[in-house]
Each structure stands twice: as C-alpha cells, then as structure tokens.
Amino acid sequence: MSQTAIALVNGHAVDYVSITDRGLAYGDGVFETIAVADGKPCLWQKHLARLLNGCSSLGIAFVNRAELEEEVFRLSQQAKPHGVIKVIITRGCGASGYRIQPSSTASRIVQFQDRQTFSETLYREGIAARFCKQRISHNPTLAKIKHLCRLEQVLARMEWQDEYHEGIMFDYHGNAIEGTMSNLFIMKGSMLKTPKLDNCGVQGIMREWIIEQCAQHRIAVEETDIDRQSLLEADGLFFCNALIRIWPVHRLETHDYDIAKVHQVLRQFNFAELGVML
C-alpha cells in the first residue's frame, strides 16, 4: 500500500471490506471527510459528534470510539503537511436482506490520502457554478445526516465536466438545499442566509463553523427557504465544506456576483483555527 493512501479496516491494514458488509450492500452507514493540517485532524470534535449522532439516529451500535480516535490521530501524522482522513462507520456484516441481524457488529474504516490541493485563486477570484437538474428528495428521518446513500449527488455531478466547480441542488418544491458536495450561503445586505435542512441535505461541519463565527462577530445569519430567484437577487453567494473551506461564486450560469462583498464578511472569520489563512 502506498504512503499516500493508507487504510485501516477494523484496525487492520487492508484496503477491502467483506461483500456481506451492509455499507457496501445498502449504503447502511455514515461517513466523515476531514481535512488534516500539520498532522492534526481539523475540527475533529465537530466531525466526531456528527458521526456519533448519525450512528445514533440510524440505530448503529458503534462502541469503538477510543480505537477510532487513536487511528484517526495516528494516520493524520502522515500529512506532509496536509491530507484528508475519511472515516466510514457501517452497520457491519449481515445475512442477505434488509432485516438487521441482532448479532451485527459495526465496522469502521479509516483512510488517509494526500489532500487534493485547491488553488487559492478559487477563493480569491471565485468559482463558476450552475443549477442542477437532479433534485433532492425529502426524508426528514435522514435529513442532516451524512449517510452513505449519495446517488442523488452522484447523478447531479454527472451533469457537467470541468466547466463548473460546483452545482446547486434543489428539492422538489424549488428550494435550494446545498451543492453537490457542499453547503450554501447567500448574502443579502449585511445578513447571511443558508437553506433550512429540516427535510433533506447534510448539516455540514463548515456550515456549523460559519454560523458560530457569525455569532461571535455579530453577523446576522438565518436558516430559511431560498428559491432560485433569491439566489439571483443575492448580493453574494458561497459554498463551503471541510476540504474546500469556502468558495465564493463569481458567476452562477449567466449571472455575475461581486465577490468583494463576500470577502468583506469572510475576513472577520478566524481561519487560523482551521490550519489555513484565507
């Protein structure tokens, strides 16, 4: 196994899982993608809390927290200086069929990879984005959870190649929910707004961090319904996730934004605690 792609499956240095694992068969599990800077997993406690909450919501009995944390921090030491840790928790192996076996034991997968380097130009000059045709279905039970079932996002990302960096996904009521791999914020006047996630979407770690930063700096932020027209009438727009951190949007299909307004707000945030200086 190469030094730039290292995996542990239930503590063993292998790069495969059983064909009976329910994560493989049914997407029965949760995952986290964590930026590593200078050998440390960024915002680890937030990632861990979301992971454990997801397991609890899905009824996955995950009891190996101590082993997981040791493996995450050990593999993070591979970063030179940056990397990515991916953690997957599945319900474990079981017999054929949807019924959960009482004897099932949760599986954990921890993988380290060299981090994909995103150009600082994308933050400085902004990105081009598009509207996705693929919609996100409502399921309040799964809303906010970063579960393994990502087919809607896969189908949405198939809609373009390299001409855009990200796409906005809507629900079937016409409300913007998120990007294919990120959360979404718009700027209107001095206020930030982000889509409500009561019925669908992932409650991102960077989304949470940005809301906390807004509270610290007394910047108004609202979780609300955002439709297509609201996006076009916004003063600014940006995407966020744990790896890209923040991508301001300079163009949404044929509509242009002044990203200086977004930068003016973002300069107040403490990016140093993320291991970066934007």
N, C-alpha and C positions, 0 to 999 in steps of 0.2 A: 504494500500500500504506500502511495507517495506521501511525502512530508506535507503536501499542501491539501490533502484530502484524507482525513483520519476519522474513523468511525468506531463507536463502541455500541454494541447491542447487548443490553442487559449486562454491561460491564466487560464484555468480551470484544477483543479487537477483530471484528469481522465486518464485512460490508454487505450482508444479506440477512433476510428475515425468513421465517417459515412461511410456506404457501398457505398455511392454515391461520395465519395472523389476521385478525378481524380488521386491522387497519388497512391491510392490503386488499382484503376481500370486500369490505363495505365502507371504507373511509371512517371506521369506528375509532376515532381518537382526536387528539388535539395536537397543536404544534406551536412552536415559537421560533422566530428568526431574530438573532441577537447580534448586534454589532459588537466587535471586540476592538478595544483601543489600548495599546501598551500593555497587553496581556491581561486585561480585565474586561469582563462582560458588562457592557454599558446598560444602566437601568435594570440590573439583574433582578432586584426585589420586585419591581413592577412586572417584569416578564414572569417571574415565578408565581406571583399572586394570580395573574391571569391564567396561567397554566393550571394551577391547582383549582381555581374557580371553575374552569372549563371541565376538568375531570369530575368535580363535584356535581356540576349541572347535568352531565351525561351519565352520572352514576358509575363512573370508573373508579374502582378502589385502588388508588395509587398510594403506596405506603413507603416508597423508597426515596423520600426527599433527600436524606443525607447523602446517599450514594449519587443521586443526580447532581447535587451541588458540587460534590467533590470532583465528579467527572467534567462538569462544565468549567470549573476553575482550572482543572489540570489541562484540559485541551486548549483553553484560552491562552495558555503560556506559549502556544505555537505561533501566536501572532507576531509578525515582524514588519511593521509594528501593528498592522490592522488585520482583522479577519472576521469571519462570521461563524457563529455557533448556531446550529439548528437542533432543536430538541423536539422529538416526537414521542408522545405517550399514546399507546393503543390499549384497547381492552385486553389484548393478548390473543393467544391461540384458542381455537374452539372448533367444535364439530360444524359440519355444513348446516346452513340455515340461519335465520335471523335470531332465533332464540338464544339468549345469553346463558352460557353454562355457569352454574354456581362455582365451579372449580377454576374458572378462568383467572389468570394472574396477569396484571397489567405488564406490558412490555415498554421499555424505554430505549430510545435511540438518541445518541448524542453524536453530532458530526461537526468537525471543524473544517473550514475551507478558507483559502486565501480570499480576502474580501474583494469583490468587484469594485474597481475604482471609478467613481463618477466624477466627471470633470467639474472643477469649481465654476467653470463657465456656465453650467446649468443653473447654479444658484445665482450667479452674478447677472446673467443675461436672460434667464428664464427659459422655459421649455414651450414646445408646441403640443397641444392636446386636442382631443376630439371627443365627440359624443359617441357612445357605444350603442349599437342596435340591440345587443343582448341585454335582457332585463334581469333583475334580481327578484326572486320570489320571496314572498312574506312567509316567515316561520318564526313567530315570537319565541318559541322554545329554544331555537338555535341562535337567535339574534345576539350579537355582541361577542359570541364565542368564536375563537379561531380554531374551528374544527377542520378535519381533513378533507371534507367534501367541497372541492373548489372547481367543479366543472363549469359553473356559470362564468367564473373568471377566466378559465382556460378558453372557452368559446369566445368571450369578449376580446381576449388578446389576439385571437386569430384574425380579427377584422383589419389589422394593419401590420406593416413590417417595420421599417425604420423611419418612416416619415413623421411619426409622432413618438413622444416619450411616454405618454400615458393617456388613458381614456376615462371618461366619466360614465358610470353606470347608474341607471335609474331603476326604480321599482315599476310595477305595472300601473301605478297611479300617477306616474310622471314626476315623482320626487327624486331628485338626485340623492344618491346614497353614499357613494365612495368612488375611488379609482379602482382599476383592476387589481392593483397591489398596494393601495394607499388610502388614507383618509383625505378628506377635502375640507378646506375652509374658504370662505369668501370674505371680502372686506367691503363694508358699506359705511361710508363716513368714518367715524372713529371706532366702529364696532366690528368684531369678528363674528361670523356665523358659521356653524357646522351642522350637517344633517343630523336629525334625530335617528337613533338606531334601535327604536323600540320593536320594530318588526323584522329587520334584516340588517346585514352589514356587520363588520368587525370593529370592535372597540379597540382601536389601535393604541399602542404604548406612546407613540409620539403625539397622537391626538390628546391623550390624557396629560402628557407633559406640557403641551402648549396651553391647554386650559388652565393648568396650575400656574404657568408663567404669566398668563393674563391676569389671574387673581393677584399674584404678587406685585404686578406693575399697574394694577388698577385699570386694566384694559377690559372694556365690556365684551363679553362673549356669550353667545346664545346658541343653544341647540334647538333647531327649528326645521320646519319643512322648507326645502329650497327647490324651486322648479327651474325649468330651462330659462325662462325669462329673467328670473332673479340672477342667474349666473351671468347672463349677457349684460345686465344692468349693474353688476357689481363694480366697485372701484378697483378691486384686485382679487386674485384667486391664487391659491397654492395647494399643492399636495404634500403629504408628509407620511413617512414611515420610519422604522428604526434604522434602516440602512441608508436611504437617500437623505434622511433628516428632513429637509424642506426643499421643494422645487417650486419657485414662483412660476406662474404661467404668463408668458408674454403674448401668446396667441391661442385662442380656442376656436379651431377651424378657421373662419374668416374674421373673427372678432379679436381686436388687439387690446391689451391692457398696459397700463403704465406701472411697471413693476417697482418703480421707485417708492410708490406708496406702501407696497408690501414690505420692502426693505426698511422703511422708516419704522415700522412696527417691530419687525424681527430684530433690529439692532438692540432692542431693550432686553432681549432674552439672554439667559446665561448659558450659552452653548458650550462653555468650557467644561461643564459637568458631563457633557456627552463625549468628551475627548476630542472635540473639534473646535475650530474657531472660524465661524462664518461671517 
